[in-house]
Amino acid sequence: MEEHNYDTDATWKEVLLTDEGKVYIGVYVALMVLAASKFILFEAGIGYWGLFTGLMVMAAAKTALIVAYFQHLRWEPRILTYLYATSLFAVLLLMAAASYSIT
């Protein structure tokens, strides 16, 4: 997506009606739906592990949307995405090793 140079006199409606504005509105709506679906998941009466799994999947989806769109990682070179993914994997591996050593 290309950067827009908005006129300083542009109204918020003009900005939101651009293609970029529509993408951000869609992401915001998706984040709100994921947040509201937590309540539905809690009220579903599923077991602990089902609830845990559902919440982790929703948290990962929300994190991916925020990182990709609001932190603009989607439009960065792919090498940065791979770098961040490798760093995340290393942190998760260290956390697993630390929790294993505690028990």
C-alpha positions as CSV (number, residue, x, y, z in Angstrom):
1,M,0.0,0.0,0.0
2,E,1.4,3.4,-0.8
3,E,1.6,6.3,1.5
4,H,-1.0,9.1,1.1
5,N,-0.2,12.7,1.5
6,Y,-3.4,14.1,2.8
7,D,-4.3,17.7,2.3
8,T,-4.4,19.4,5.7
9,D,-7.9,20.5,4.9
10,A,-9.1,17.0,4.4
11,T,-11.9,15.9,6.7
12,W,-11.8,12.6,8.6
13,K,-14.6,11.3,6.3
14,E,-12.4,11.9,3.2
15,V,-9.5,10.1,4.9
16,L,-11.5,7.1,5.9
17,L,-13.1,6.7,2.5
18,T,-9.7,6.0,0.9
19,D,-8.6,2.4,0.3
20,E,-6.1,2.6,3.2
21,G,-8.8,4.0,5.5
22,K,-11.2,1.1,4.6
23,V,-8.4,-1.4,5.4
24,Y,-7.9,0.1,8.8
25,I,-11.6,0.1,9.5
26,G,-11.8,-3.5,8.5
27,V,-9.0,-4.4,10.8
28,Y,-10.5,-2.4,13.7
29,V,-13.9,-4.2,13.2
30,A,-12.1,-7.6,13.1
31,L,-10.3,-6.7,16.4
32,M,-13.6,-5.7,18.0
33,V,-15.3,-9.0,16.8
34,L,-12.4,-11.0,18.3
35,A,-12.6,-9.1,21.6
36,A,-16.4,-9.6,21.8
37,S,-16.1,-13.3,20.9
38,K,-14.2,-13.9,24.2
39,F,-17.5,-13.4,26.0
40,I,-19.2,-16.0,23.8
41,L,-16.3,-18.4,24.4
42,F,-16.6,-18.0,28.2
43,E,-20.3,-18.5,28.1
44,A,-20.0,-21.6,25.9
45,G,-19.3,-23.8,28.9
46,I,-16.4,-25.7,27.3
47,G,-13.7,-27.1,29.5
48,Y,-10.5,-25.5,30.6
49,W,-8.3,-26.7,27.8
50,G,-10.9,-25.8,25.1
51,L,-11.2,-22.3,26.6
52,F,-7.4,-22.0,26.9
53,T,-6.9,-23.0,23.3
54,G,-9.6,-20.7,22.0
55,L,-8.2,-17.7,23.9
56,M,-4.7,-18.4,22.7
57,V,-5.9,-18.6,19.1
58,M,-7.8,-15.4,19.4
59,A,-4.9,-13.6,21.1
60,A,-2.5,-14.8,18.3
61,A,-5.0,-13.5,15.7
62,K,-5.3,-10.2,17.3
63,T,-1.6,-9.9,17.7
64,A,-1.0,-10.7,14.1
65,L,-3.5,-8.1,12.9
66,I,-2.0,-5.4,15.2
67,V,1.6,-6.2,14.2
68,A,0.8,-6.5,10.5
69,Y,-1.4,-3.4,10.0
70,F,-0.9,-0.9,12.9
71,Q,2.8,-1.5,13.2
72,H,3.1,-1.6,9.4
73,L,5.0,-4.9,9.3
74,R,2.9,-6.0,6.3
75,W,4.5,-3.5,4.1
76,E,8.1,-4.0,5.3
77,P,10.6,-6.2,3.6
78,R,10.0,-10.0,4.3
79,I,13.4,-10.3,5.9
80,L,12.1,-8.2,8.9
81,T,9.1,-10.5,9.2
82,Y,11.4,-13.5,9.3
83,L,13.6,-11.8,11.8
84,Y,10.7,-11.0,14.2
85,A,9.3,-14.5,13.8
86,T,12.7,-16.0,14.6
87,S,13.0,-13.7,17.7
88,L,9.5,-14.7,18.9
89,F,10.4,-18.4,18.4
90,A,13.6,-18.0,20.5
91,V,11.7,-16.2,23.3
92,L,9.1,-19.0,23.4
93,L,11.8,-21.6,23.4
94,L,13.6,-19.8,26.3
95,M,10.3,-19.6,28.2
96,A,9.6,-23.3,27.7
97,A,13.2,-24.1,28.9
98,A,12.8,-21.9,32.0
99,S,9.4,-23.4,32.9
100,Y,10.9,-26.9,32.5
101,S,13.8,-26.1,34.7
102,I,11.5,-24.7,37.4
103,T,9.3,-27.9,37.7
